[in-house]
């Protein structure tokens, strides 16, 4: 039966797509993907009610890159404002009067009685040492990871190219056998290229973040002499530089890649966006090694510095006499900044790719509707504009005047950006989507309205806010859960550990319900595409989220520099207040990353199942069930590897710090300098060596399972790892965050209850330090890395799906 041919002017953007649709035929006896595809074509052609978008395609192609350029320009403006805080004593002494960013007003003499030149020079020297250590580590890490990525790129090409014997002939399309698509070899080549492009962008995102953070840390310390408000603005502006650069670069590179690939693929959007999924795989692959390697580095140094310095020698945190203090501050930048930047870039890239892949086989791709197809990119573009205005509330519209205003100001960033973004999503959904369209849904045609897609994105956005505030409740020392953990330190470290673990487990409940509601509503409205855009909604305010997240490590470094430079206790109190707020916001950022990872992993899982031509995933089938069991075990195996890696590296660090305290005369008295370089070397060597096995576990599992056991078993592995990984990641991150802030609660002594547990060096404080030390690898290594595990395995399975569907399951074929 040939479908009718009414006036297609409202439905199609071009005569070419109209002719393409009229050439498709519907087979009433067809089933599965082909049957759906033909029926979808019939439905689309016969229903002129599905109108065109309000936003023209040409304007879409201008708006997306223009928004990215605006984001980059805004980041550069923030960087210029931060750079006005000078680290040169010569510049400090020049000029008179009240210079906004200079220090000719004798602040140092007023507050500390120290020479201005000496303090500035010392801050500059410490900053230089931290920056050099971080740069050296990242270059070493990237050399090893670069070699691994090159090998993996070759594997992508060989696996995908072998699907049809490296054929250069055009093939029938996967989802519509009546159409001819580009050769399999082209998919192998372009998937490999997009993988390398994603990996490179991820590296650049992490490296730029690290350079910005090390540029700003000493400047934040110097600004703290003027007051907590000035220091806050410097740290937050620096975080905003990273946030906007990453969000804008990620969007721009993805947009340019799509347009370059389109030069070859032309109207074959199915093949084009299948190849683009390699971009997400590359981004998350680098993020995994960045998170694991950086996490091992920073926590080995942190544990060594805390156990020997604070517990055994009873000296303050970041005391310059501690040999591990430089390595500890370097670790904040390579783990919490570079690793986190690569992680969130990977989440953004994967959520965008998941949405684009599903859209390419829905009515947007069938009709070649460019504006509707780029709906995920338009959401990200709107997010950059919204975050730009939101940032001004923290830096220009309102001024921080007291310590108690810091945390509320950061929370307001989340609330304002979420409210503004809700309106932004409504506008984009109205102008960029047809009033009605169809979405691919496991072989079934599903008609969706534009307002339904708005709700999908919005519920992801608001679920992110809920997860963020629940995370804050369980990790901030302003609330009872952390205060209860601190109180448990009265009876020693054991009860502290018990209370902390219980808090982490309990903190999982509400975020899981929020994710579950998001999944149910999004899938009900728009199937797997709804879940993909819900993940994108959660990440739509990534620029603000990253600014808040990066602010924490910058403030932490600023406090360390103040201590090492010998600045007054008053300055250290200000930087500690900034750091305490940043510690909570870092936990909020991890909550966002984990929640979005759950949603994007499910969307990628749906795309994998569709691409592998699996009609249903039946958990009662032995092939699937064994996959579920193994998949649920993988996060535990991965966590065991990363925790032991931190423990092994920390053991060497503790021994080295003890050796220096025992063998270097005058070190405790402050008359001799410790060997900082040796501690930096221990952390670097350990992290490089220990990051490979966990990374290989994640990268090789889908390849081994898919090749030997087939797509059904692999689908079980993906489902199992998703379900267990999310729970462990949330509890680990929140447990570690709570222990950290319980220690800070006792150290700050801001309330009568806190003072009854202190001061520093008391029994409860030492118990809190032990809890914090146990929690360090949980919150900064294993927990954050688990969200990369679940989404990386899903996107890798999607990229290799053509090979697994054709040649997978070797064991079952020959048994």
N, C-alpha and C positions, 0 to 999 in steps of 0.2 A: 504494500500500500504506500503510495507516494503522498506525503503530507501536503495539505492545502497551502497555497501561496498568497496570503493577503498582503495588504500594504505593510511593508516592513520599516517604514521611515521612523516610527517611534521606537522600534525595537533594536535596530542595528545602527552602529556608528558608521558603517561603510558598506558600499555595494559588494565588496569582495566577501565580507562575512555573510551577507545575505545569500550570495550565490553558493557559498560553502554549505549553508544550512539547507538550502533547497536540494542540494545533491545528496543529503543523507537520507537513508531509508530506514523505516521502522520494521523490524522483524517481530511479528506478534508472538512467535514461539521463542524469542530470545530470552535469556535469563541472565542473572548476575549483572556485571558491569555493562556489558554490551546492550543488554535489554534496557537497563536504566538509561544509558546514554541516548539510545535511539528514542526512547519514550520522552526523555527530557527535551530533545530537539523538537519532537512533535508538539510537545506542550508549549515550548517557547515560541515556535513559529505560528501556532494557532491562537496565541493569546496576546493581542496587541495592548492589553492593559498594562503590561510590564513596560513602563516608559523609560526614557533616557534620563541621564543624570542632569542636574542643574549646572554643575561645574563642568565647563568644557575641557576636553582632553588637553588642549594646548595650555590652558591656565594651570592645569594639574602639573604638567611637565615643567612649568616655570616655578610654581609655588614650592614644590618639594626641595629642589636644590637651593632655592633662595632662602628658605627657612633654615636649612643646614648652614648656609653661609652666615646668616644672622647669628645663629648659635655660636659659631666659631668666632665671629667678631665680638660678641658679648664676652666670651671667655677671654679674649685678648685684652679687652678693656679692663676686666677685673684683674688680670695679671699686671697691667700697667699701674693700676691703683695700689696693688700690693708692693710693687717694685719701688714705690716712692718711699717706703720705709727703708732707710739706708743702713748698710752694715759697715760702711767705711767711716772710721773715726774722723778722718779729715773732713769729710762732708758734714759729719755731725757738728763739728766745731765751727763751721762756717755759718755765717748768717746770725741774725739776732732776732729776739722777739719770740712770739708764739707761733712757730711754724707748725702746721697741722701734723706733719709726719716727721719733723726733725726733733732734736732733743736739746735745743739751745736753752731750755728753761731749767736746766740743772736738776732734772728729776732724780738722777742717780744720787747726787749729793744730798738732796732733801731726804730721800728714803733710805739710803744705804750708807752714806758717807764714804762711798768708793769713787775712784776716778772714772769718769765717763769713758775715756779712751780705752782703759784696760778692760772694762766689761764688754764693750762692743767688739774689741779685738778678740777676746776670748770666745764670745758667742760665735763670731765669724769662723774661728778656728774649729770649734766643735761642729758647727754646721758643715764645714768643708769635709771633716773626717767622716761624718755620717753620710754625706752625699757620695763621697768617693767609695765608701764601703758598699753602699746600696748599688751604685752603678757597676762596680766590679762584680758583685754577686750576680746581678741580672745578666751581664754580658756572658759570664761563665754558664749560667743556667740556659740562656738562649742558644749557646753553642751546642750543648748536649741535646736540648729539646729540638733545635733546628735539624739535627741529624736524624732524630726520631721521626720528625714530621716529613722529612724527605723520603725516608723509607716507607712511611705510611701512605704518602702521595703515590708512590710507585704501586703499592698494593691496591689503592683505589682504581688506578688505571688498569692494572692487570685483571682484577676481579670483574669490573664492569665491562671492560673490553672483551672479555672471554665469554660473555653472555651469548653472543652470536658469532663467536670465533673471529673477533676483531673485524667484523664485516663493515665495509664502507658503503653498502647498499642501503637505500631508504627502506624503512620497515613500516608495517601497519602499526598504527598508534595503539597504545596499551588499552585505552578506555573506549576506543572506537575503531574497530577493525576496518571500517569503510574509508578511513582517512590514512594518508601516508605521512609519516613523521621522519625526522632526521635519523641517520644511522646510529646504531648502538655505539660505535666507536666515538662519535661526536659527544654522546652523553658521558663516556669515560673521560675524554679530554677535558670537557668543560666542567665536569664535577671535580676533577683534579685541580683545575685552575681556580675554581671558586673556593675549594678547600684551602689552597695555599694563600689566597687572598684573605679569607677569614682569619687564618692563623696569623698572617702579617698584621692585619688590623688589630687583632687582639694584643699582639706584642706591643705595637705602638701605643695602644690605649693604656696598657699597664705601665710602660716605660715613661710616658708623658706624665701620668699621675704621680709616679715616684719622683720625677724631677721637680714637679710643681710643689710637692709636699716638702721635699728637702730644701727647696728655695724659700719656703714660707715659715719653716719651724722657728728659726732664730728670730725672724722678723716678728712673729707672734710673741716671743719672749720679750723682746725690746718694747713692743707696744704695751705689754702688761705693766710696764712702769707708769704708764699714763692712766691706767685703770682697766678694769675687766672689760668694759665696753669696747675700747679700742682693740684689745687683744682678740675679742670675739669676732669683730668685723674682719680683722686680718685673716684669722683662721677660716672663717666662713667664706670669704671671697676666694681664698685659695682652693677650698673645696669646690666652689662653684666653677672655677677654671677647669678643674678635672671633669666635673659633671657635664658641663656644656660641651667641652671638647669631645668627650666620649660619645655622648648622645648624637651630636652633629656629625662627627666623623663616621659613626656606624651607619647613620641614615644616608649620608652622601655616598659612601663607598658602595653600599648595597644598591642605591639608585643608579649609580654610574655602571656598576657591574651588569645590572639587568639590561640597560640600554646598549652596552657593548655586546652582550650575548645575543641581543635581539637582532643585531646586524647579520648574524649567521642564521639564527633560528627563524626569523621572519614571523609567519603566522603560527608556527608550531609552539604555542605557549605551553602546552603540556610538557614537551621536552625541555623548554627553556627553564621553567620553574622547578622541574625535577633536578636539573643540573645545579640550580642556585642553592639547593639544600646543602651542598658542600660548604657553603659560606658559614652556615651555622655550625657544621661539624668542625671546621677549622678553628672557629672562635672558641668553642668549648674545649677542644683538645688542648689548646694553649692555656686556657683558663685552669684546666685540671692540674697541669704541671706547675702553673704559677701559684695556685692555692696550696697544693701539697708541698712543693719545694719552699715557698715563702713561709708557709705555716710551720714547717719543721725548723727552718732557720730561726724564726722569731721566738718560738717557744723553747727551743734548746737554750738560747741565750737568756730568755726571761726566767726560766726555771733555775738555771745555774746562778744567775744574779740574785734571785730572791732567796733561794735555800741557803746559800753561803753568806751572802751579804746581810740580809735582813734577819734570818732566823739564827744563824750561827754567830755572826760577827756583830749583830745588832747595830748596823749602820743604816742610814736612810736609803730609800729607793733612789736610784740614779746618782748615788754618791760617786764622785770622781775616783775615789780609792778602789772602787769595785772593778776588777779587770774586765768583767763582762758587760759593762755599762754601754760602751759604744756599740757592741754587737746587738745588745737589746734594742737600742734606738734605731739601728739599721734595720732590724727585723720588723719594726713597726711599719717601715716604708715598703719593704719587699713583700711582706705578707698581707698586712691590712690595707695597703694602698694599691700596689701593683697587682697582687693576686685578686683583690676585690674588684678592681677595674676590669680585668680580663674576665672575671666571673660574670659580672652584670652585662658586659658587652656580649658574652656568649648567650645569656638568657634573652637579650634583646634580639640578637641575630636569629636565634632558633624560633622564637615566637613569631617573628616576621616571616621566616621561611615556611613554617608550618601553615600559617594563614594563606600565604601565596600559593603553596602547593595545592591546598584544598580548593582555593578559589579558581585555580587554573583549569580544574575539571568540573567546575560549576558553571552557572550561566554567564558569569563574568568572563571566564576563559572561552567558553563556547562562542559568545558574541563578540569577543575581542573588545570588550568595554574597558578601556584603559583606566578611566577615572575610578570606576568601581573596583577594578582589579588592584589599584594602588591604594585602596581604602586603608590597609594597615600602615602604609607609609605616611598617609595623610594624618592618621591618628598620632603617629610619632612626631610629625611636623607641628601639629597643634600642641603637643606636649612641650616642645621646646619653647614655643611662644608663651604658654601658660607658666612654665617654670621661670622664664625670664622675668615676668611681672612679679611672681611669687618671691624671687630672690631679692627684689628691691624692697620688699617689706622688712627683711632682716637687715639689709645694709644701708638703706637710705630713709625709709619712711618712719621707722621706729628705732630708738636708741636704747641699748642695754646700759642701765646705770647701776645695777646691783647683781650680785651673784645669783640671787634667787630668781632673776628674770631670764637666765640663760636657757634652762631646760624648757620653760614655756615658749620661748621664742622659737626654738627648734621644732617643738610640737605644732606651733602655729603654721610653720612652713608646710607640714604634711596636710593640715586641715585646709589651709587656703588653696594649696595646689590641687587638692582633691575636689573642692567645691568648684573652682574655676574650670578644672578639666572636665567636670560633668557637663557644664554648659558647652565647652569646646567639642566634646564628643557628639552632643546633640546637633551642633551646627554641621560638623563633618558628615554625620549620618544623613542629614537632610539634603545637603548639596552634592554629596559624592556617591550616593546610592540611588538606584531606581526605586520607585515606590514598592515594587514587588520583583522578586527574582527567585531562582532556585539554587539550592545548595546540595552538593553531593553528600549522600548519607548512606554509605555501605550498600550501594546497589539500589537504593530507593530514592525516588524523586521527592524533594521536600521544598515546598514553596515558603518563602520567608519575606516578611515585610521589613522595610528599613528601620521602623521603630523597634522591632524585635532585636535587630542587631545592635541598636543603641543600648538596649538593656543588657545585652551580653557584655559589651565593653564596660558599661557603667558598673555592673555587679562585680566584675573583676577589680576595677578601680577601688570600690568601696570595701571589698573583701580585703584588699591589701591594707587599707587603713585600719580595719578591725584587727588584722593580724599584727600590725604595727603597734597599736595601743595595748593589745593583750601582752605582747612581748615587753612593752615598756612597764606594764604593771608588775610583771614577774621578774624584771631585771633591775628596776630602778630602786635605789635605797630610800626613796620618798614614800614607799608603800610597804604594807605589812609583810608580804612574802619574804623580801630580802631582809627586813628587820628581824623576822623570826629566825632566819638563817644566821644572822649576826648574833642573836641572843643565844643560839645553840652552841656558840663557841665558848660559852662559860664552862662547859663540861669537857672541852677538848676537841681535837680534830675529828674524832670518830663521829660524834653527834652532828658536827658541822657537815660532814660528808653525807650522812643519812638524810638530814633535812634538805640539803642541796639537791640530791638525787630525786627526792620526793617532789620538790618544787618543779624540777625539769619535766618529770613525767606528767604532772598535773597541768603544766603549761601547754601540753599538746592538745588538750580537749577542745577548746574554743577555736583555735586555728583550723583544726581538722574539720569541725562543723562548718566553718566559714568556707573552706575549700570545697566541701561536699555540696553545700547549697549553691555555690558558684557553678560547679559542674552540672548539677541537675538543671538549674534554670537555663544555663547557656546551651546545654545539649537539647533541652526541650524546645528552645526557640530556633536554634540554627545548627543543630547537630555538631559535628566535630569542628566546623568552622567557628561556631559560637564559642567553643572552649578555647580555640587558638586566639581569637580576638579578646577574650576575657583575660588571658595571660598577658596580651599586649596592653590591655587596659591597666593591669596591675603595674606594668613597667612603663606606662605612658609618661609618668612624672619622674623618669629615671634621672634626669638632670638634677632635680631637687634632692632626690633620694641619695644620689652619689655625693652631692655637696655636703649633706648632713653626715653621711657615712665617713667621708674623707676628713671632715672637720675633727673627728675624734683622735685619730693617730697624729694629726698635726699638733693638736693641743697637748697630747701625751709627750711628743718630742719637745715641745716648747717647755714643759715642766722639767724634763730631763736636762735640757740645756741650762735652765735657770739654776738648777741644783749644781751642775758641773761648773758653771761660771761663778759660783759663790755668791749669787744674788741673795737678797734678804728673804727671810721667812715670809714676809708679807707678799712678795712677788710669787713665791712658790704656792702660797694659798690661793692666789688668783688663778694660776695655771692649773692647780689641782681641781678647782671648781669647774674650769673649762673641760678638763679631762673627764671628770665624773659624769658631766652631761653628755660628753662625747661617747663614753663607754655605753651608756644606755642607747643613744641613737645608733651606735654601731650594731647593737643587738637588734634594733628595729630594722636596720638595713638587711641584716641576715634573715630576719623573718620575711621580709619582702622577697628576697632572693629565693628562699625555700618555697614559699607559696606559689610564686610564679613558675618555679621549676616544676612543681607538681602539675600545674595546668598545662604548661607547654609540653611536658613529657606525655601527658595523656593525648594531647592533640597530635603529637608526632607518632604516638603509638597507633592512633586511628588511621593516620596517613600510611603507616607501614602495613597495617592489616589490609587496607584497600589496595595498596600497590602490590602486595604479595598474593592478591586474589584469594584471600581467606574469607569465606562467607560468614562463619561464626567462630568464636574462640570458646570452645566447650571445656570448662575446667574439669569435667568428669572424664575427659579423654586422658589416658595415661601420659601421652606425649606432652600435653599441656600441663598436667598437674605436677609432673616432675620438674618442669620448667618453673612453675610457681614456687616450689620449695627451694630450688637452687637460687632463683632470683631473690627471694626473701632473705636468703643467707648471705648474699653478696655484700650488702652494706655492713654486716657484722665483720666479715672477712676483711673488707676494705678498712673499716675503723680499727680493727686489731693491728693491721699493718702500719697505719699512720700513727697510732698511739705508741706502738713499740718503737717506731722510728724516732719519735720525739723523745721517748724515754732513753733510748741508746745514746742519742746525741746529747741529751741533758746530762747523762752520767759522765760523759767525757768532759763536758763543760764544768760540772761541779768539781771534778778532780783537778782540772786546770786552775780554777779559781782558788781552790784550797791550796794547791801547790804554790801559787804566787803569794798568797797571804803568808804562808809558812816560810818561804825561801827568799823573799825579797825584803831585806832589812829596811825598816822605816816606812813600809807601805801603809800600815794602819795609822801611823802617826802623821801621814801626809807629806813626809819629807822625800819620798821616792815615788816615781811614776810606775803604774802597772804596765804590763805588756798587753795593750788592747789588741794589737794585730793578731796575736796568737789565738785569742778567743774568736775573733772574726773568722780566722782560717778554719777553726774547728767547726763553727756553725756552717760555713760555706761548704766544706768538704762533706759534712754529714748530710746536709740537705740535698746536695747534688746526687750523692750515692743512694740515699734512701727514697728519693721521689720516683725512681724508675719502676720498682716492683708494683706499687699501688697503681701507677699510671698504666703499666702494661696489663694489669688485671682488668681494668675497665675497658681499655682499647681492644684487647684481644678476645674478651668473653663473647661479644656478639658474633665475631668472625668465626670462632670455634664452634659455638652452638649452632649458628645458622648453617654452616657448611656441613657439620657432622650430623646434626639432629633435625634440621629443617625449620621452616618458618613457624610451624605450630608450637614447637618447643620453645623457640625464641620468643614468641608472643607471650608465653607463660613466664619466661625469665624477665621480660620487660615489665609485665604486670606485677610480679612479685617484688622486684627491686623498687618499683615506684611506691607500692603500699608500705613496705617496711622502711624504706629509705627516708621518706618524709617524716615519719614518726621519730626515728633516731636523730635526724638532723635537727628538728625543732627542740627535742629534749636536751641534746648535747649542747647546742648553742645557748639555750636559756639557763641550763645548770651552770655552765661556765661563767656566763654573764652575771648571774646572781652571786656566785662565790666572789667574783672580782669586786662587785659593788658592796658586798657585805664587808670585805676588807676595807674598802674606801670609807664606808660608813663609820667604822670604828676609828680609822685614822683621822677623819675630819672632826669627830667629836662635836658635831653641830647641835646635838640634843642632849638632854640629861641622860637618856638611855644609852646613847652612844658613848658619852663620857664615862659611864659606869663600866663600860667594857674595855676602855683604853687605860693608859695611853699606848703609843707605839712601844713594842717590846714587852707588853703585858702577856699573860697566858692566853686570854681570849684573842688577842691580836695575832700571836704566833699560830694559834689554831686556824684563824682566818687566812693567814698567809699560806698555810699548808693547803687549805681548801681551794684558794685561788690558784695555787701551783698545779693542783690536780685538774682544775677546770680549764687551765690554759690550752692544752691540746684539744680539749673537747670543743671549746668555743672558737678557736682560731685555726684549727687544723682539720680534725675529723668532721665536725658539724658542717662548716661551710663547704667542705669538699664533697660531702654526700649529695648535695643538690646538683652538683656538676655530674656526679656519677649517674643519677637517674635520667637526666636529660641528654647526656652524652651518649649513653647506650641506646637511647631511643632514636636520636638523630643519625647515629652511625648505622643502626639497623635499617632506617629509611633509605639512606644513601646506597647501601649494599643490597636493598630489597630485590632489584632485578636479578642479581646473581643468585641469591638464596632461593628465589622462586623458581629459577631455571635449573640450578645445579645443586641446591641444598639438600640436606637429609641423606648424606651418603651412607651412613650407618644403617638407616632404616631401609634404604633401597637394596642393600646387599645382605641383609639379615633375614 
